[in-house]
Amino acid sequence: MNFDKLIGQLSKDWEWLSFVTQYCAGRNVGRPVCEDFMWGALAAAALVVVIVVWWILSKIAKVFEGWKHRRMLAKIADAETMNKYRWSGHDLPEALTSSDQRAAKARKSEKS
């Protein structure tokens, strides 16, 4: 591939595009060349808008998925799951120490 020819062709295309833009910017808007150019410009602008909207929606969707995931993790577990992780034995927070158990027995025997 010859880059000199490619650059030369791109430069000619740029010159043509600038000529058509200047020509249509004047009072020649109703000409067929200008109408074709206008529809092409509108299509390009619409494509840019679609790409930008798609990018914005993808960012919003990513944030929404993260929010849904955090919300799902924050839900309270059902009774079966809670029983699975319930404390038992000496680690139970409500469990009395041995001295507290003896004091409770002594109080019970005094009342009876």
C-alpha distance (Angstrom), angle and dihedral (degrees) to the residues before:
residue distance angle dihedral
M1 . . .
N2 3.77 . .
F3 3.81 110.5 .
D4 3.81 93.0 -167.0
K5 3.81 91.0 62.2
L6 3.80 91.4 44.2
I7 3.79 92.6 51.7
G8 3.82 90.4 45.0
Q9 3.82 91.0 52.2
L10 3.80 92.6 47.0
S11 3.79 89.7 50.5
K12 3.84 91.0 51.4
D13 3.82 90.0 48.3
W14 3.80 90.4 50.4
E15 3.80 90.9 50.0
W16 3.82 90.6 50.0
L17 3.81 91.6 47.9
S18 3.80 92.1 50.2
F19 3.83 90.6 47.4
V20 3.81 92.8 51.1
T21 3.79 90.6 46.4
Q22 3.80 92.4 52.2
Y23 3.81 91.8 42.8
C24 3.80 93.5 51.0
A25 3.80 93.1 42.2
G26 3.78 88.8 67.1
R27 3.80 125.5 60.3
N28 3.80 94.6 -59.3
V29 3.80 97.5 88.8
G30 3.81 92.9 119.5
R31 3.82 94.3 57.4
P32 3.83 117.6 110.6
V33 3.82 92.7 -119.1
C34 3.78 90.4 54.2
E35 3.80 93.0 47.4
D36 3.81 90.9 53.1
F37 3.79 89.8 46.7
M38 3.81 90.7 48.4
W39 3.82 92.7 51.9
G40 3.79 90.6 48.2
A41 3.80 91.3 49.8
L42 3.81 90.5 48.3
A43 3.81 90.8 50.1
A44 3.81 90.9 50.2
A45 3.81 91.2 48.2
A46 3.81 90.9 48.3
L47 3.80 90.1 50.7
V48 3.81 91.1 51.7
V49 3.82 90.5 49.0
V50 3.81 91.4 50.0
I51 3.80 91.7 50.2
V52 3.81 92.6 49.0
V53 3.83 92.4 47.0
W54 3.81 90.5 47.7
W55 3.82 90.3 51.4
I56 3.83 92.0 48.8
L57 3.82 92.5 47.6
S58 3.80 91.3 49.3
K59 3.81 89.8 54.1
I60 3.82 90.9 48.3
A61 3.82 90.9 47.5
K62 3.81 91.2 51.5
V63 3.82 91.2 51.5
F64 3.82 90.9 46.1
E65 3.81 92.0 51.0
G66 3.79 90.1 51.6
W67 3.78 90.6 49.2
K68 3.83 91.5 49.1
H69 3.80 90.6 49.5
R70 3.82 93.1 49.9
R71 3.80 89.9 46.4
M72 3.81 91.5 51.2
L73 3.81 91.0 50.0
A74 3.81 91.2 49.9
K75 3.81 95.0 57.2
I76 3.79 116.4 113.3
A77 3.78 114.9 -107.8
D78 3.79 121.4 -116.7
A79 3.83 122.5 -105.5
E80 3.80 94.2 -95.1
T81 3.78 92.5 55.0
M82 3.78 91.6 45.1
N83 3.83 90.8 52.7
K84 3.80 88.7 51.8
Y85 3.81 90.7 60.5
R86 3.82 98.9 35.1
W87 3.79 116.8 130.2
S88 3.76 119.2 -115.4
G89 3.76 138.4 178.2
H90 3.80 122.8 9.9
D91 3.79 94.0 -11.2
L92 3.79 92.5 61.4
P93 3.83 107.5 117.9
E94 3.82 92.9 -143.2
A95 3.83 92.5 50.3
L96 3.79 114.1 117.0
T97 3.75 121.5 -129.4
S98 3.79 117.2 -117.3
S99 3.81 92.8 -101.7
D100 3.80 90.4 50.5
Q101 3.82 90.0 50.0
R102 3.85 91.6 52.1
A103 3.80 90.6 48.6
A104 3.80 90.8 50.9
K105 3.84 90.9 50.4
A106 3.79 90.7 49.6
R107 3.82 91.2 51.7
K108 3.80 91.0 49.6
S109 3.81 93.0 50.8
E110 3.83 92.0 49.1
K111 3.81 91.7 53.2
S112 3.77 94.2 52.3
